[in-house]
Amino acid sequence: MNYRRIIPNMCTASNLVFGMCSMLSTLHHDFLLASIFIFLALVADGLDGRTARFFGVASEFGKEMDSLCDLGSFGVAPALLAYEFVLHDFGILGAVVAIFFACCGMWRLTRFNVNANAIHGYFQGLAIPAGGNIVAMTTMLFVSLGVDPHVFGIAYPILMAIVAYLMVSQVHYPNFKGDGGDKMYLIPKVFAAVMFVAIVWAGRGAVCPAVFVAVFSTYAAFGIVNSLFLLFCKKD
């Protein structure tokens, strides 16, 4: 038995285990715990690739298993969480947004696997772990602060649909791997920094989830603004 392969595969499997735990928690309306499990799935997702490379056992089998687990933990689980937490009150619209989110996650993972050897230095579209955790960490923040998300009205499903679209968009996001990539302009950096501080300040009653919301949300926003700068600078 090759224990070097077992450890990365256990990390990958734990990703899906946490995703399933999140869905079960959602069905029991424990939205805080459901959000925590999605974040734990992110931790497991970050460990599997690193352990595989450390032991020198990275394989196509592991990559495919990772994608399947990601779809469950960061596509389906957040969609179900958002639906049970808020979206069910919007009727057909809420159901459509939840399904749209999961489908965009599936599309994002498929495109990433197909283009893995063709795209370097950046992510094309928002990575599904980031998209899923925007939903999860926002839910955690609302629950921790006792905020009723219904006060935002139609803005909630609209923003969730936007996050879903970002996953399948052409927006470029830095991968922080140091392998080149697009230039990161100063103004988008400043914008992201101001947005980060604003979110943490607004959620200062629950600092930990506020920081997580700020991290994922500013990353999503930075990609949009920086991509616009890239577009306009190329035209010049």
C-alpha positions in Angstrom: 0.0 0.0 0.0 1.4 3.4 -1.1 0.9 5.6 1.9 2.2 8.6 0.0 -0.9 8.5 -2.2 -3.3 7.8 0.6 -2.5 11.1 2.5 -3.4 13.5 -0.5 -6.4 11.4 -1.4 -7.6 11.6 2.2 -7.3 15.4 2.1 -9.3 15.4 -1.2 -11.9 13.1 0.3 -12.2 15.2 3.4 -13.1 18.2 1.1 -16.2 16.3 0.1 -16.9 15.1 3.6 -17.0 18.7 4.8 -19.2 19.6 1.9 -21.6 16.9 2.8 -21.5 17.9 6.4 -22.4 21.4 5.3 -25.4 20.2 3.3 -26.6 18.1 6.2 -26.2 21.1 8.6 -28.1 23.3 6.1 -31.0 20.8 6.1 -31.1 21.1 9.9 -31.0 24.9 9.5 -27.7 25.2 11.4 -26.5 27.8 8.9 -23.4 28.8 11.0 -22.1 25.3 11.2 -22.9 24.8 7.5 -20.8 27.9 6.6 -17.9 26.6 8.8 -17.9 23.3 7.1 -17.5 25.0 3.7 -14.6 26.9 5.0 -13.0 23.6 6.3 -13.5 22.2 2.8 -11.5 25.1 1.5 -8.7 24.2 4.0 -8.8 20.5 2.9 -8.8 21.6 -0.8 -5.7 23.6 -0.2 -3.9 20.7 1.5 -4.5 18.0 -1.1 -2.5 19.5 -3.9 0.3 20.6 -1.7 0.6 17.1 -0.1 0.5 15.4 -3.5 3.3 17.6 -4.8 5.3 17.2 -1.5 5.2 13.4 -1.9 5.6 13.5 -5.6 2.4 11.6 -6.4 0.3 14.2 -8.3 -1.8 12.5 -10.9 -4.7 13.0 -13.3 -6.8 10.7 -11.1 -6.2 13.1 -8.1 -7.1 16.2 -10.2 -10.4 14.7 -11.4 -11.3 13.6 -7.9 -10.4 17.1 -6.6 -12.8 18.7 -9.2 -15.6 16.4 -8.3 -15.2 17.2 -4.6 -15.0 21.0 -5.4 -18.3 20.9 -7.2 -20.0 19.4 -4.2 -18.3 21.5 -1.5 -18.2 24.9 -3.3 -20.9 24.6 -5.9 -23.8 22.6 -4.5 -23.3 23.1 -0.8 -23.2 27.0 -1.0 -26.2 27.0 -3.4 -28.2 24.8 -1.0 -27.1 27.0 1.9 -28.2 30.2 0.2 -31.5 28.7 -0.9 -32.4 27.5 2.6 -31.1 30.7 4.2 -32.7 33.3 2.0 -33.4 32.4 -1.6 -36.4 30.1 -0.9 -38.4 33.3 -0.1 -38.0 34.5 -3.6 -39.9 31.6 -5.1 -38.9 30.6 -8.7 -36.3 33.3 -8.8 -34.5 32.0 -5.7 -34.5 28.4 -7.1 -33.2 29.6 -10.5 -30.3 31.6 -8.8 -29.3 28.6 -6.6 -29.3 26.2 -9.7 -27.5 28.8 -11.7 -24.8 29.1 -9.1 -24.2 25.3 -9.0 -24.2 25.1 -12.8 -21.7 27.9 -13.1 -19.5 26.1 -10.7 -19.6 23.0 -12.8 -18.8 25.0 -15.9 -15.9 26.8 -14.2 -14.3 23.5 -13.1 -14.7 21.9 -16.5 -13.2 24.9 -18.3 -10.3 25.0 -15.8 -9.5 21.3 -16.4 -9.6 21.7 -20.2 -7.5 24.8 -20.2 -5.1 23.9 -17.4 -2.1 23.6 -19.8 -3.0 26.6 -21.9 -3.6 29.3 -19.3 -0.7 30.4 -17.0 -0.2 33.2 -14.5 -3.9 33.9 -13.8 -7.2 32.3 -13.3 -9.9 32.7 -16.0 -12.9 33.5 -14.0 -13.4 33.5 -10.2 -12.2 30.2 -8.7 -15.1 28.1 -7.4 -13.6 27.8 -3.9 -13.6 31.6 -3.7 -17.2 31.8 -5.1 -18.5 29.2 -2.7 -16.8 30.9 0.3 -18.2 34.3 -0.5 -21.7 32.8 0.0 -20.6 30.8 3.1 -18.7 33.6 4.8 -21.4 36.1 4.1 -23.9 33.7 5.7 -21.6 33.3 8.7 -21.3 37.0 9.1 -25.1 37.6 8.9 -25.8 34.9 11.5 -23.0 36.1 13.8 -24.3 39.7 13.7 -27.9 38.7 13.8 -28.6 40.5 10.5 -31.7 39.5 8.6 -30.5 39.2 4.9 -34.1 39.8 3.8 -33.6 43.5 4.5 -31.4 43.6 1.3 -34.4 42.5 -0.7 -33.7 41.6 -4.3 -30.1 42.6 -4.0 -29.2 39.3 -2.4 -30.2 37.0 -5.3 -28.8 39.5 -7.8 -25.4 39.6 -6.0 -25.3 35.8 -5.8 -26.0 35.6 -9.5 -23.2 38.0 -10.2 -20.8 35.9 -8.1 -21.9 32.8 -10.1 -21.4 34.6 -13.4 -17.9 35.7 -12.3 -16.9 32.1 -12.1 -17.6 31.5 -15.8 -16.6 35.0 -17.0 -13.4 36.1 -18.8 -12.3 38.2 -15.8 -8.6 37.5 -14.9 -7.7 36.8 -11.3 -4.2 36.5 -10.0 -3.2 33.0 -8.9 -0.3 34.2 -6.7 2.0 31.4 -7.9 4.7 33.7 -9.2 4.5 32.4 -12.7 4.0 35.7 -14.5 0.5 36.7 -15.3 -1.2 40.0 -15.8 0.0 43.3 -14.4 -1.7 44.4 -11.2 -2.4 48.1 -11.3 -2.2 50.5 -8.3 -5.8 51.8 -8.4 -7.4 48.4 -8.3 -5.1 47.6 -5.3 -6.1 50.7 -3.5 -9.8 50.0 -4.3 -9.4 46.5 -2.9 -7.7 47.8 0.2 -10.4 50.4 0.9 -13.1 47.8 0.3 -11.4 45.4 2.7 -11.2 48.0 5.5 -14.8 49.0 4.9 -16.2 45.5 5.1 -14.2 44.7 8.3 -15.3 48.0 9.8 -19.0 47.3 8.9 -18.8 43.8 10.4 -16.6 44.7 13.4 -19.1 43.1 15.7 -18.0 39.7 14.3 -14.4 40.3 13.3 -13.4 36.8 12.2 -16.2 36.2 9.7 -15.9 39.9 8.6 -12.3 39.4 7.7 -13.1 36.2 5.7 -15.9 38.0 3.8 -13.5 40.9 3.1 -10.8 38.6 1.8 -13.0 36.7 -0.7 -15.1 39.7 -1.7 -12.2 42.1 -2.3 -10.5 39.4 -4.4 -13.6 39.1 -6.5 -13.9 42.8 -6.9 -10.2 43.3 -7.6 -10.3 41.0 -10.5 -13.1 43.0 -12.1 -11.4 46.4 -11.7 -8.0 45.2 -12.7 -9.3 43.4 -15.8 -11.0 46.7 -16.8 -7.7 48.5 -16.5 -6.0 45.7 -18.6 -8.7 46.2 -21.2 -8.4 49.9 -21.5 -4.6 50.0 -21.3 -4.4 47.5 -24.2 -6.7 49.8 -26.3 -4.4 52.7 -25.6 
